[in-house]
Amino acid sequence: MKIEFFTKNIPRMNNILVIGGGMVGSAICYDLLKTDRVTLWDIKPADDSVLLKDSNFSFQANDLFDAEAKDFHDFDLLVLAVPGFMGFRALEHILVSGKPIVDISFFPEDAFLLSEYAKECGSTVIVDCGVAPGFSNIVLGHHAARSKVLDFKCYVGGLPLKPEAPFFYKAPFSPIDVIEEYTRPARIRREGKDIELAALSELEQMDFGQYGVLEAFNTDGLRSLLKVFPDIPNMTEKTLRYPGHTQLIAGIRDAGFFREEEIQLRGKMVSPIELSSKLLIEQWTLDPKEAEFTLMRIEVTNEESVHNYLLYDERDEETGIASMSRTTGYTCTAAVQWLLNKKDQETGIFPPEMIAKQDDFMKHVIDHLRERNISIEVSSKLL
């Protein structure tokens, strides 16, 4: 008997390289393995038994700065999930691959400085593609491409379900990254003018109904939005915390505990911020089984109406993946899917708000997140 094999209708599995195996990088690997082959690069050995058991997953203990163009040849797309302090240099290094790239390293440098080089290399790069920045940018980009936006507000935070004194906070990522939110001046736009305000400033209390009362303060989260949308007169991003946290942190900051300049202590030079970060790890580290949530409210106002988005997610009990890793990582994987299916994208550097001009991109991302049980409520009202 002749046996025929029909393979035309079987979708080809993509080969995806994820660079950085932290909490978010691991979540990205989990999600991409549902449909594709994934290789993880990190300088630390992978110890996630679930990932290691998957036949479509492989790990390589590589330093990406040793990689050459030929090392990326077999991959269809790269995901950059390294710490922010090395993100710009890492992205610049991997552009030589000429592959599409989705980046969530949230580096402080201006990503547009790499745009011409990305075009020369033939890479389409979506930067800042997490939850905020990321999903918030997508929402604004979608509306700005379709109406004249007058005001944009974003409130976002990741918090434990059961807060404990004195900080009422646990960090789903490194304390040093959180401290940067508390020290870097917040760039916002007010009545058409770009201004800088101190981080933690303009504290306000907000009632989120079933999610409780939280406090919000200015942080520097608008990033590329200020450059991409120069004609939107008002834009603000604020971070959410439990009441009481901000006053405590402001006191610690003002007392000098977050200063970078070294001081002499018992004959040794010590950086206050490094010492504070080391101590806060003990206070802020989430227990692997601790319940926590991510909450984000976005308000986009145009000449006729206000559009509201409320995103909410909790730690996944089945996988143990934290909500901040899920909301950040799965926004990233939505963009990965989009790029793999849209082969004719323009090359260069693109923050999410620029991709969101394309029809159906925001719907694709929202559907992708909802399929992963991330709650997104959308409503509008006329002015």
CORWO-V44056 format. One record per run of one state. SS is the DSSP state (helix for helix, strand for strand, loop for the rest). FROM is the first residue (numbers start at 0). LEN is the number of residues. If there is no record, write none. Layout:
SS_FROM_LEN, SS_FROM_LEN
//
This chain:
loop_0_14, strand_14_5, loop_19_3, helix_22_10, loop_32_4, strand_36_5, loop_41_7, helix_48_5, loop_53_3, strand_56_4, loop_60_3, helix_63_3, loop_66_2, helix_68_4, loop_72_4, strand_76_4, loop_80_3, helix_83_14, loop_97_2, strand_99_4, loop_103_7, helix_110_11, loop_121_2, strand_123_4, loop_127_2, strand_129_2, loop_131_2, strand_133_1, helix_134_10, loop_144_4, strand_148_12, loop_160_10, strand_170_1, loop_171_3, helix_174_9, loop_183_2, strand_185_5, loop_190_2, strand_192_5, loop_197_6, strand_203_4, loop_207_1, helix_208_3, loop_211_1, strand_212_6, loop_218_6, helix_224_4, loop_228_5, strand_233_9, loop_242_2, helix_244_10, loop_254_7, strand_261_4, loop_265_2, strand_267_4, helix_271_13, strand_284_1, loop_285_6, strand_291_11, loop_302_2, strand_304_10, loop_314_8, helix_322_19, loop_341_6, strand_347_4, helix_351_4, loop_355_5, helix_360_11, loop_371_3, strand_374_8, loop_382_1
//
